[in-house]
Amino acid sequence: MCLAVPGKILSIQDNKDALRMAKVDFAGVVKEVCVDWLPEVKEGEYVIVHAGFALNKLDEEDAIETLRILREMGDLPEQE
């Protein structure tokens, strides 16, 4: 089983001849993620990622609530 942590898109790199990639913030950890499967996604939105690919866009309210619950459970550090 894997746990999907919501990530907020910080920036998107549109490459004409390559996959569309984005820098995504996962509770303070920034990773590069392929967002090619979600052409409508924009900077500032939240996504669910598996194996480096954004699979779904997530409503901001749901993303924030999920992050709150994960922090409450001790699975994520508290925000500073």
N, C-alpha and C positions, 0 to 999 in steps of 0.2 A: 504494500500500500504506500502511496506517496501523498504528501501533503502539499497542496497548491497554495502558495502565499501570493496574495495580490501584489502586483508591482505597478508603480506609476511611471509612465513614459516621460522621460526627461527630454529626449531629443530623438529625431528620426533622420536617418540618412537614406535618401532616395537615390539609388544608383541605377542608372538606365540599363546597364548591362549585367547587373548582379541582383542578389536578393535584397529586399528592403529590410534594413536592420535598424534597431533602436537601442538606446541606452535606457535601461529600466532600473528603477530604484526599488529594491525589496527590503523595506524597513532598514535602510541605511547601507545596504550592500548593492552596489551598482554593477549590473551585468549587461553584456551585449546579447540581444535577443532578436531572432528573426520574426518580423511582423508581416511578412509577405502574404500570409494567409488571411490577414485582416486589413484589406486595403483602405477601409474607412476609418481606421484608428488614427488618433491625433495626439500630439503632445499634451500632457496633462491628464490623459485618460488612464484608467487602470485596466490591466490585462491579467489573465491567468496563463501561466507558462508551464510547459512540460518539455523536458529534454531540449531546452533552448529555443522552442517555438511557441509563440503566442497563439493560444488556441481559441480563447474567448475574450471579449471585452466585458468588463465588469462595471456596473453602476458605482459611482464614487461612494454613495451612502453605504452600499453593501461592502465595498472594499474596506472602508474605515471601520465598520462594525466588525468585520472579520479580523482585521489587525488588532482591534481592541480586545477581542476574545482571545486571540493567540497570546497577547501580552498578559492578560489575566491568568491564562493557563501556565504562564512561565515559559512559553515556547519562543517568545521574542523579547528582546530587551525593552525596557521602558523608554519612552521618548524623552529626549532631553530638552 
